[in-house]
Amino acid sequence: MVYRKQVKIKGQKYWYLFHTVRHGDKYLKKSRYIGKELPKNIEKIEKEFLEEVKTSQEEIPREIKELAETLHPYERKILPYLKDGISLKQLVKASKMQEIEVMRALQWLENKNVLSIKKELKEVITLGANGRLYLEKSLPEKRFLKAIEGITHVDKIKEKAGLEKDEVNVCLGLLRRKAAIEILPGMKIKITNNGKKLLQKPSLEELFLNQLPLESKDLTQEQKYAFNELKKRKDIIKSDIITERKVELREIYNKLIKAKLSFRNIVDELTPKIIKESSWKNKSFRRYDIKINVPSISGGRRHFVNEAVEYIKKVWLEMGFKEMHC
């Protein structure tokens, strides 16, 4: 049975939760520090404390307990979200942690053989600077067609559609190839029936831009066509080789999760407040992981002139000369 009690320490009163459990022939008293005042969610805290006490009574392998005590707060926070095949980006989104925090946690857990990080190279297609602009304003060829009224001079179309000179040249070649326009004498433009049909629905290129980013290996035939057309044009799309990191869990992870260990009684950092309030009692301090990988520190070295002098001296001594001491 969990009960509350005020304990007087150096003239100050603090609330604690207590629970007595039997361990062999002895009775052990478990406790948890609450604070100077009882919080509003005290009943919830009591239930958590009771679950913690029950868990502590179960037989848990020593190596699992010791492993749990070495876990950094980042590692403890990421544990519930881990599963086979989950990527770094998915973990960042699920845990709402910073990417650097998640990456550090995964690397530390890998050092402890809880998981392994698998790296996979893949080509990802994303929007370029012009692609982002065209996604908002529509592709130049679409704006070109919309600006045609009957028979219109190309300069008027350029002004009305807000196009640059190089964009106009691209539109003329592209739309003529698709039989969407007729170019009349005097650089006057007339839209054809094919051109009117193009205005009625999004083109494959427009659909493709709206679907980015995509992996190149997952492209459909229509998407491949759009990709090949757009990559010929300036900075609409770009493809990058990126490294995707995925998690592969090991057996020790399952043992760690199955143990249902509570980390509430682990102190990560000893502060003046903890010492003053004696809230460190009946708690464990996070273990130092002496096996973790750390940067190697190289010692100093001689100046290159001194090294050269020593080398020359060694050569002469080996030839039979003797060093003169003054």
Secondary structure, DSSP 8 states (H G I E B T S, - for coil): --EEEEEEETTEEEEEEEEEEEETTEEEEEEEEEESS--TTHHHHHHHHHHHHHHHHS---HHHHHHHHH--HHHHHHGGG--TT-BHHHHHHHHT--HHHHHHHHHHHHHTTSEEEEEEEEEEEEE-HHHHHHHHH--HHHHHHHT--SEEEHHHHHHHHT--HHHHHHHHHHHHHTT-EEEETTTEEEE-HHHHHHHHS--HHHHHHHH-SEEGGG--HHHHHHHHHHTTSTTSEEEEEEEEEEEEE-HHHHHHHHTT---TTEESS--HHHHHHTTTTT-EE----TTS-----------HHHHHHHHHHHHHHHTT------
